[in-house]
Amino acid sequence: MLKDSFLTYLTYERCYSRHTVISYRNDLEQFGDYVEKEFGVSDNSEFSSQIIRQWIIHLMDNGYTPASVNRKLSSLRSFFTYLVKEGSIQTSPMSKIESVKAVKRLPSFVKEPEMDRLLDEASFPSDFRGMRDKLIISFFYETGVRSSELIGLKESDIDFNKMQIKVDGKRNKQRLIPFGHHLRSFLLNYIEAKKVASPVQSEYLFVTEKGERLYPMLVYKIVKNQLSLVTSLSKRSPHVIRHSFATALLNHGAAINSVKELLGHESLSTTQIYTHVSFEKMKKEYKQAHPRA
C-alpha cells in the first residue's frame, strides 16, 4: 500500500505529530486488513469506491459513529491523494465517496419546573459557599453564559444601572446580556457577602472561600451536584443549563435571532437546533391535546 512512504511524508514533510501519524497508520492498517480478508485485494490500483463503501458499512455495523468513520475516511482520502501525486495511481477511489452524515443530537436540557424547584425550593447552605453556589446556578440559567465566561467575569463587567453584563466570549468577541431585578438583588447581596467572607478581594465575581478565582472542574462539580437533585439527565453540566436557558426563551416566544445574540453564536444555524427542541415539545403537546391526533 506504500503506507510506510506515506507515513514518512506526513512525519517529515507535513510535520504531523507522532500521535496523528499513529492514527493514520492504524486507519490504513485497519482498512488494509479488511479488504485483504474480504476481497483478497492488497494492490493500491485495485482499491475501488465500491470496496470503500463496503468498508464504511462494515464500520457502521460494528458500532463506529459517523464522526469516527469520517476521520478514517479522511485518512484514506489523504493517502490516496498522496498516491496520485506520486504517480502510483491515476485517480483516487475516494473521489466518489462522501462523508457519512452525522445524526444531529438534540441538546439535553432541564425542564422549567425542575429549574424552578431547584432555585425556589432547594435548600442551599446559609454560608458564603451556599450563596455562591446558588448564584452560579441562577446566573447560568438567567444569562446563558458559558462556563469559561462565568469564570472570567469581573465585578466591573456588571452594570447595575443598565442591568446588563459584558461578556468576553469565544475569540474575544464581546456581547451584552441583560438581567432581571431578581438577579440584580442576588448579585448585590452576594458581592457584599463576598467582601466579608473572602480574605483576598478579587476582581473576579465568582471566587472560592479563599478569595481565589474559580476553576472549570469546581464549577462543573457545583452544577452537577445541584442538578442531580432535580433531574435524572445523564448530562448535568453548565452547558446543559445553557441549553435550558435557550430552550426556555424559545418556548416563551423569544425571537431566534435574539437568542443567537444572547448566546454569542456566530451562525444562526447553531442556534436553530433549539427550535427542534421546542418543536418536539410542541408535537408532544399537540398529541396530548388534539382530539384527533
N, C-alpha and C positions, 0 to 999 in steps of 0.2 A: 504493500500500500504506500510505499515511500513515506511511511509515517515518521520514521526517525529524522529524515532530512527536513520534513515539515516542522517537527518539534524543535529542531536546531534553529531553523529560520525564525520561529517565534521567540526563542530564547535570546539569540544574538543580534538579529536584525530588527525585530519588533520590540525587543526588550521587555517581554512579558514576564510577570513574576513567576517564581517557581510554582506557586500554588495554582496559578492559571494554566501553566503548561501541563501540570499533572492532570488537571481537569480535562484538558483537550486529549491527553493521552488515554485517559480512562474512557472517554466518549468514543474515541476512534477504535479502541480495542473492543469495546462492547459491541459496536456496530460490526466490526470485522468478524468477531466470533459468531455473531448471529447469522450473517449472510453466508459464512462458510458452512455453518451447520445446517441451515435451512435450504440453501440454494447451491451449495458446493462452489461458491464463487469467491475468488481471492484476488483476481486481477482488477486493477483500477478501471480499465476500459469496459469491464463487464457490469459495473455497477449502474443500475438504471433507476429512473424515477419510480418505477413500479416496485422495485426492491425496497427503496427507501420508504415508500408509503406502507409497505407491509411491516417494516420495522417500526414505524410510527404506531400502527395498530397493535403490534406486539407490546410496545412500551405502555400504551394506554390500557391494554388488557391486564397488564401487570401492576397497575396502580400508580403509574407515574402521572404527576399533574401536568397540565398544559405548559406551565412555566418551566418545569424540568425538561419536558420534551423539546420545547423551543430552544432551550440552552444547548441541548445536544445537537439539534439541527443547526444551530449557529456554528458549532464546532465543525460539523460536516461541511457547511457552506464555505467556511474559511479554508478548509482542507482542499476541497475541490477547486476553489478559486486559485489556490496555490498551484495545483497540478496543471491547470490550464495555462497559468503564467509560465510554468516550467516546460510546457510543451508535452507533458506526459499524456494528456487527453485533450481532445478538441473542444468539447463543450461540457459544462458541468451538469450532472444529473439533478442538481439542486435547483436549476433554473425553472423547473416546473413544480417545485414544492413550495407550498405556502405554509406559513406558521399556523400552529394549532390555536384556534380561538379559545381564549380562557373564558370560563363561566364566571360572570360577574356575581360576586357575593354581596348580598345586601348587608350594610353595616349593622352591627349589633347596637342596640340602644336600650336604655332603661325606660320603662313606661312612666308616663307623667304621674300617675297615682303613687308609684313606687318612689319616685324622686321626692314627691310631696311628703310622703310618710317619713323618709329619711331626714329631710330638712325641717319638718314641722313637729314630728313626734319622737324621733330617735333621741336617746339620752346621750349627750356628749359630756365628758368630764368638765367640771366647772373651772378648771385651771386654765392657764395660758395655752397649753398644748391642745386641750379640748376645743377651746375657742378658735385656735388657728386651724385645726383640722376641719371643723365645721365650715369655716370661712373658705377654705380651699375647695371643698365640695360645692358650696354656694357659688363661688367665683367661677369655677369651671362651667357650672350649669347656666349661670346668668350671663356669661360673656362668650362662651365657646372657644376660649383660647386653648392653644396647645400647651403641653406640659412645659416645654422649653420656654415658652413665652411667659408663663406664670412664674417660673423660677427666675427669669431675668427681669421681672417687673420691679421698678423702683417706686418709692413713695412719690417722687417728683413726677412720675408719669401719670398721676391721678389728678384730674381737675375736678374738684368737688363742686365748684360753682356751675360749670357746664355739665357736670355729671357724665364725664367720659374719661376713658383711659387711652393712653397712647401705647401701642404695642409694636415691638420690633419683631416682625415675622420672618419668614424664610427669605434668604438673600437680602437681608437688611431692609426689607420693604415694610414701611411703617403704615399703620392704619389706626383709625379711631373707632372705639367701641363705646356706645352709650351704656349706662347702667341706671337702675331704678333707685327709688328712695330707700327701699329696704336694704339694698346692698350698700348704699351710701352710709346709712346709720351703722351698719355692721362694720364697715371699714374704719369709720371714725373711732368706734369703741375699741376695735382691735388695735389700732395704732397707739391709742392711749395705754392699753394693757401691755403692749409690746415695750413701751418706754419703761414701764415698771419692772417687767419680767426679765428683759434681756440685759445682761451685764455689759454688752457692747452694742452701741447704737449703730445698726447697719443701715445703709441707704436702700437696701433691698426690702421689699414689702414683706415677703414671707421668709421667716428665719426659724432656726432651731431654738431650743430653750437656752442655748449658749449664745444666741445672737448671731449665729453663722448662717450664711446663705444655704437654702435648701439644695438638695441634690436629687437627680431623677429617680433613683431607687426608693428614696424615702417618700417622695410624692406618690409614686406608684403603690407602695405598701399602704399608705394612708387611704388612697382611693379604693384599693382592692378590699381592705378590711371593712370600710364603711359600706360599700356596695353589696358586700356579701350578706349584710343584714336585711336587705330588701329584695334582692334578685338572685335567681338561680343561673344567670348567664355564666357561661364558661369564661367569657372575657369580661374582666372587671378592671378597666384601666382608665386613665384620664381621657384617652381618645374615645372611649365608649360614652363618656359624659359629653364630649364634644359632639358626637353623633346624636345624642339625646337632645342637646341644645338645638341643633339644626332641624331635627325631626319635629320637635315641639313647635318651632317657629312656623314651619310649613303647614303643619296640621291646624294652626290657628290663623292661616291666611296670609302669612308673610310672602312678599314677592321673592321669587328665587334669586333675582339679581341682588336684592338687599342681603339675603342670606350669604350669597357669594362674597360680597364685600365684607360682611362681618366675620366670615371665616378666613378671609385672606387668600382665597383661591385664585390662582392665575387664570384658570379657564372655567367657563360655565359648565362644561361637560363634567368636571369634577364634582360640582355641586349637585348636578342633576340626579346623581344616584339616590339622593334623599327623597326625590319626588317618587321614586319607585317604592320606597318605604311607605310614604304617605298613600300611594295608590293601593298598595297591598292592604293597608288599614281600611281604606275606603271600600275596597272589594269585600272585605270581611263584613263591614257594617251593612253593605248592600244586601249580602246574602242573608244576614240576620234579620233585616228589616223589611225587605220587599216580599210581598205575599207570593209572588210567582218566581222568586229567584231559585 
